[in-house]
Amino acid sequence: MSPKLSSPDRETVIVSFRAPVELAKRLDEMAQGDQRNRANFILKMLTAVTSAHEPLVLDGVSWLQAFHGFYAKDHKSRETEFWRGKIAGWKRTLVTLYGASIAEDIILRAREVAKLPVPHAGTLASDGSGYEGFDSFSDVEF
């Protein structure tokens, strides 16, 4: 009789796939740095990618609050633009790491928790009148 490997509240499945040798080598290096084997490291990373992303949402909330605090005082101050830049970098990093769909979910959850609109992440126009480009992750033109 084989041992019971899962319980009703924690079922598991074997996931198997082919990957390029260079990717596997890189995963092994990263896993070793994290003191894990390749399988545990992949599981850790997949769990992180599919998790609720609460720390990322909370970062967004705090940066939205800081931005709007400075924006209320002076729309074009150095501090306002600093926090706009932090939010822009956060949004771009989320898209790079997780893809547009997951990034949008994180950004929208931060907006919902903060109850504040998300500022445009484009470059400030040379005349200071607005921001250049289209930003699908912003709510309003600041």
C-alpha positions in Angstrom: 0.0 0.0 0.0 1.5 3.4 -1.0 1.5 6.3 1.5 -1.1 9.0 1.2 0.6 11.9 -0.6 -2.3 14.4 -0.4 -5.2 15.3 1.7 -8.6 16.4 0.5 -7.8 20.0 1.4 -4.4 20.0 -0.4 -4.6 18.0 -3.6 -1.5 18.0 -5.8 -0.7 17.2 -9.4 2.6 16.5 -11.2 3.5 19.2 -13.7 6.1 18.3 -16.3 7.3 20.4 -19.3 10.3 20.8 -21.6 12.6 23.8 -21.2 15.7 25.0 -23.0 18.9 23.8 -21.3 20.2 27.3 -20.7 16.9 28.2 -18.9 17.3 25.0 -16.7 20.9 26.0 -15.9 19.8 29.5 -14.9 17.0 28.1 -12.8 19.4 25.8 -11.0 21.7 28.8 -10.3 18.9 30.8 -8.9 17.5 27.9 -6.9 21.0 27.3 -5.4 21.2 30.9 -4.4 17.8 30.5 -2.7 19.0 27.2 -1.1 16.3 25.2 -3.0 16.3 22.5 -5.7 15.0 23.4 -9.1 11.5 21.9 -8.5 11.0 23.8 -5.2 12.3 27.0 -6.8 9.9 26.7 -9.7 7.0 26.0 -7.3 8.0 29.0 -5.2 8.1 31.3 -8.3 4.8 30.0 -9.7 3.1 30.4 -6.3 4.4 34.0 -6.1 3.2 34.8 -9.6 -0.3 33.4 -8.9 -0.6 34.8 -5.4 -2.7 37.7 -4.2 0.3 40.1 -4.7 -0.7 41.9 -1.4 2.8 43.5 -0.9 2.7 44.9 -4.4 -0.8 46.3 -3.9 0.2 47.9 -0.6 3.2 49.5 -2.3 0.8 51.0 -4.9 -1.6 52.2 -2.2 1.2 54.0 -0.3 2.6 55.6 -3.4 -0.8 56.7 -4.6 -1.5 58.3 -1.2 1.9 60.1 -1.3 1.4 61.3 -4.9 -2.1 62.7 -4.2 -0.9 64.3 -1.0 1.7 66.3 -2.9 -0.5 66.8 -5.9 -3.1 68.5 -3.7 -0.5 71.0 -2.6 1.2 71.7 -6.0 0.4 69.9 -9.2 3.8 70.4 -10.7 6.1 70.3 -7.7 9.3 68.2 -7.6 7.7 65.9 -4.9 4.6 65.4 -7.0 6.7 64.4 -10.0 8.9 62.2 -7.9 5.8 60.2 -6.7 4.4 60.1 -10.2 7.7 58.6 -11.3 7.6 56.0 -8.5 4.1 55.0 -9.6 5.1 54.9 -13.3 8.1 52.7 -12.5 5.9 50.4 -10.4 3.4 50.1 -13.2 6.0 49.4 -15.8 7.8 46.9 -13.6 4.5 45.0 -12.9 3.9 44.7 -16.7 7.4 43.5 -17.3 7.4 40.9 -14.5 3.8 39.7 -14.7 2.3 40.8 -18.0 -0.4 43.4 -18.7 -3.4 41.4 -17.4 -1.9 40.6 -13.9 -0.4 44.1 -13.7 -3.7 45.7 -14.4 -5.3 43.6 -11.7 -2.7 44.7 -9.1 -3.0 48.4 -10.2 -6.8 48.3 -10.0 -6.7 46.7 -6.6 -4.3 49.3 -5.3 -6.6 52.0 -6.7 -9.6 50.4 -5.1 -7.9 50.1 -1.7 -6.5 53.6 -1.8 -9.8 55.0 -3.3 -7.6 57.3 -5.4 -7.2 57.6 -9.2 -4.0 56.4 -10.8 -1.9 59.2 -12.5 -0.6 59.2 -16.0 2.8 57.6 -16.4 3.9 59.5 -19.5 6.7 62.0 -19.8 5.8 65.6 -18.9 5.3 67.7 -21.9 8.0 70.2 -22.6 5.6 73.1 -21.9 4.4 71.5 -18.7 0.9 71.4 -19.9 0.3 67.7 -19.5 1.8 64.3 -20.2 2.8 62.7 -23.5 1.5 59.4 -24.8 -1.3 57.1 -23.9 -1.4 55.3 -20.6 -4.1 52.7 -20.4 -3.4 52.1 -16.7 -4.2 55.7 -15.7 -7.6 57.0 -14.6 -7.3 60.7 -15.3 -5.1 63.2 -17.0 -3.1 64.9 -14.3 
